[in-house]
Amino acid sequence: MTNNNIIYQVDSFTTTIFKGNPAGVQFVDKEVDELRMQQIAMEMNLSETAFVTPNGNSYDIRFFTPTTEISLCGHATLASAHLMYELGMVYENDIIYFNAKGGNLIVSKGTDGIIMEFPKYDVKKIETPDLFASIISFEPVEVYASGGWIVAVAANETIIKNVKPAFDKMTKNGLGKLLITANSNQKDVDYVVRCFAPASGINEDPVTGSAQCALVPIWNLKTGKTSFTAIQLSERTGILKLELVNDIVKIRGEAITVFKANLK
């Protein structure tokens, strides 16, 4: 029986506490009121909080930022699956089927982390948006549109590290969901990324699993490779192991539980 008053916080895409991307997770027997989910997410004040409800042999999962619901979230899916394995809600060799608004997700546990199967996004090369350089502080070498994201490719990793966007100008200029990426100069790392989503109430997301649905096909087009290691260059940092298999992006990561709390 699920205790509907317990909420967890998990750091995803890391094995070190206070690194990676923190997500809230609440397991409920029946889906709670949408307003209450939004209020809980606002109270948690994390980039995403997930709400997981059993549905036959699968689980419905919904994701809320502090300000809005989103259709897909990698790190909160990873956090939810991590807890389900850790708490014994499923067996170690069980496959978890999540029903998200952004697609049906398949999750399993491997020897070196949890493997999530996410949909590959279509990508389209576009012109650089107006005022991009003045708002984001660099001139991209390529720009793509993919899955609701604008993806800007920089000439090198140093540019990505040093970017300081004008967040107050991003959403009104069509840059409210922006990924910036470049080849990595680090050993055994293919590309680096930073993620900005002020349109969803998140100026910068620490580690973004769902963004790989856009980034993996773009780097596949650019390099011909199908397996990647990526690092998100946020303050907390995070490592993602990635593989493109037909129309599926496999995202591999680890997570660590930070705390559980009782909602009054």
C-alpha positions in Angstrom: 0.0 0.0 0.0 1.4 3.4 -1.0 1.8 6.1 1.7 0.3 9.1 -0.1 1.9 11.5 2.4 5.5 10.6 1.7 7.7 12.5 -0.8 11.3 11.8 -1.7 14.1 13.8 -3.1 16.7 12.0 -5.3 19.8 13.3 -7.0 19.9 11.9 -10.6 22.8 11.3 -13.0 25.2 11.1 -10.2 26.4 8.8 -7.4 27.4 11.8 -5.2 24.9 13.5 -2.9 24.2 17.1 -3.8 25.5 16.6 -7.4 23.5 15.8 -10.5 19.9 17.0 -10.8 17.5 16.8 -7.8 14.0 15.6 -8.4 11.0 15.2 -6.1 9.0 12.0 -6.3 5.7 11.1 -4.8 4.0 7.7 -5.2 0.2 7.8 -5.0 -2.5 5.1 -5.2 -4.8 7.4 -7.3 -3.8 10.5 -9.2 -4.2 13.5 -7.0 -5.7 16.8 -8.0 -3.7 18.7 -10.6 -3.6 21.9 -8.5 -2.2 19.9 -5.6 0.5 18.4 -7.7 1.4 21.9 -8.9 1.4 23.2 -5.3 3.7 20.4 -4.1 6.1 21.0 -7.0 6.1 24.7 -6.2 6.8 23.9 -2.5 9.6 21.4 -3.5 11.1 24.2 -5.7 13.1 21.7 -7.8 13.3 21.8 -11.6 10.8 18.8 -11.6 8.7 16.8 -9.2 7.3 13.5 -10.5 4.0 11.9 -9.4 3.7 8.2 -10.0 0.4 6.2 -10.0 0.0 2.5 -10.7 -2.0 1.6 -13.9 -2.4 -2.1 -14.4 1.0 -3.5 -15.3 2.4 0.0 -15.9 2.7 3.4 -14.1 1.4 6.8 -15.1 3.9 9.5 -14.5 3.5 13.3 -14.5 6.1 16.0 -14.2 5.7 19.5 -12.8 8.2 22.3 -12.5 7.5 25.0 -9.9 5.3 26.8 -12.4 3.9 24.3 -15.0 3.4 20.7 -16.1 5.8 19.4 -18.7 5.3 16.3 -20.9 8.7 14.5 -20.5 11.5 14.6 -17.9 14.5 12.3 -17.9 16.0 13.0 -14.4 12.7 12.7 -12.6 12.0 9.4 -14.5 15.4 8.2 -13.4 14.7 9.3 -9.8 11.3 7.5 -9.8 12.8 4.2 -11.2 15.7 4.4 -8.8 13.3 4.6 -5.8 11.1 1.8 -7.1 14.1 -0.6 -7.3 15.6 0.7 -4.0 12.3 0.4 -2.1 11.5 -3.0 -3.5 8.4 -1.8 -5.3 9.7 -3.8 -8.3 12.4 -6.5 -8.5 15.9 -5.8 -9.7 15.3 -7.7 -13.0 11.8 -6.1 -13.6 11.2 -3.8 -16.5 9.2 -0.6 -15.6 6.7 0.8 -18.0 5.9 4.5 -17.5 3.1 6.3 -19.3 4.1 9.9 -19.7 2.3 12.7 -21.7 5.5 12.9 -23.8 5.5 9.1 -24.7 5.6 5.6 -23.3 8.9 5.0 -21.5 10.7 1.7 -20.8 13.1 1.5 -17.9 15.4 -1.4 -16.8 18.3 -1.9 -14.5 21.7 -2.8 -15.9 25.0 -3.6 -14.2 26.2 0.0 -14.5 23.0 2.0 -14.0 19.4 2.4 -14.9 18.6 2.4 -18.6 15.7 4.6 -19.9 14.3 4.3 -23.4 13.0 7.7 -24.6 11.7 8.7 -28.0 14.1 10.3 -30.6 13.0 13.8 -31.6 13.0 14.9 -35.3 15.6 17.7 -35.9 15.5 20.5 -38.4 18.3 23.0 -39.2 17.2 26.6 -38.9 18.5 30.1 -39.2 20.0 31.7 -36.1 17.2 33.5 -34.2 17.2 37.2 -34.2 19.2 38.8 -31.3 20.6 35.4 -30.3 24.2 36.6 -29.8 23.1 39.7 -27.7 20.9 37.6 -25.5 22.9 34.4 -25.1 26.4 35.9 -25.5 27.8 33.9 -28.3 27.4 33.4 -32.1 26.4 29.7 -32.8 27.9 27.8 -35.7 24.7 25.9 -36.3 21.1 26.0 -34.9 18.4 23.4 -34.9 14.8 23.0 -33.8 13.9 19.7 -32.2 11.1 18.6 -29.9 10.2 22.1 -28.8 13.9 23.0 -28.1 16.1 25.4 -29.9 19.6 23.8 -30.0 22.6 26.0 -30.7 26.0 24.5 -31.4 29.0 26.4 -30.3 32.5 26.3 -31.7 34.1 24.8 -28.5 33.5 23.8 -25.0 35.0 26.9 -23.5 32.2 29.0 -25.0 29.6 26.7 -23.4 31.2 27.1 -20.0 31.3 30.9 -20.1 27.8 31.6 -21.5 25.8 34.1 -19.3 22.3 34.4 -20.9 20.0 37.4 -20.3 17.2 35.2 -18.9 14.8 38.1 -18.7 14.9 38.4 -22.5 14.9 34.8 -23.6 11.2 33.8 -23.5 9.9 36.9 -25.2 12.5 36.3 -28.0 11.6 32.7 -28.7 14.5 31.3 -26.7 12.6 30.1 -23.6 13.7 26.5 -24.2 17.3 26.5 -25.3 20.1 23.9 -25.4 23.6 24.9 -26.1 26.2 22.3 -27.0 29.7 21.7 -28.4 32.3 19.0 -28.9 34.1 18.2 -25.6 37.8 18.6 -25.1 37.7 16.2 -22.1 39.0 12.7 -22.5 36.3 10.1 -23.1 33.5 12.7 -23.4 31.8 13.3 -26.7 29.9 16.5 -26.1 28.9 19.0 -23.5 25.6 20.8 -23.0 23.9 23.4 -20.9 20.1 23.7 -20.7 18.0 26.9 -20.2 14.2 26.7 -19.8 12.9 30.0 -18.4 9.7 29.4 -20.3 9.1 26.5 -17.8 10.2 28.4 -14.8 13.8 27.0 -14.8 16.6 29.4 -15.7 19.2 26.6 -15.9 18.5 22.9 -15.4 21.4 21.0 -13.8 21.2 17.8 -15.8 18.5 17.2 -18.5 17.8 13.7 -19.6 14.9 14.5 -22.0 17.2 17.0 -23.8 19.1 14.0 -25.1 16.1 13.1 -27.3 17.2 16.2 -29.4 20.9 16.2 -28.8 21.7 12.5 -29.6 20.1 12.6 -33.1 21.9 15.9 -33.8 25.3 14.6 -32.8 24.5 11.4 -34.7 24.0 13.5 -37.8 27.2 15.4 -37.1 29.5 12.5 -36.3 27.8 9.3 -37.5 28.3 7.8 -34.0 25.5 6.1 -32.1 27.0 5.9 -28.6 27.9 9.0 -26.6 29.1 10.2 -23.3 27.9 13.7 -22.4 28.5 16.0 -19.6 26.2 18.8 -18.6 28.3 21.8 -17.5 26.0 23.1 -14.8 27.3 24.0 -11.4 26.2 20.6 -10.0 27.3 18.8 -13.2 26.1 15.4 -14.4 27.2 12.6 -16.6 25.0 10.8 -19.2 25.7 7.6 -21.1 23.7 7.6 -24.4 22.9 5.3 -27.3 20.8 5.8 -30.4 18.9 2.6 -31.4 16.6 3.2 -34.4 14.0 5.7 -33.1 14.9 5.2 -29.4 17.4 7.2 -27.3 18.7 5.0 -24.5 19.8 7.1 -21.5 21.9 5.5 -18.8 22.4 7.0 -15.4 22.7 6.4 -11.7 21.0 8.2 -8.8 21.1 8.5 -5.0 18.3 9.1 -2.5 18.7 12.3 -0.5 15.8 12.2 1.9 12.1 11.3 2.4 9.6 13.5 4.2 6.1 13.3 5.4 3.6 15.8 4.0 1.4 17.2 6.8 
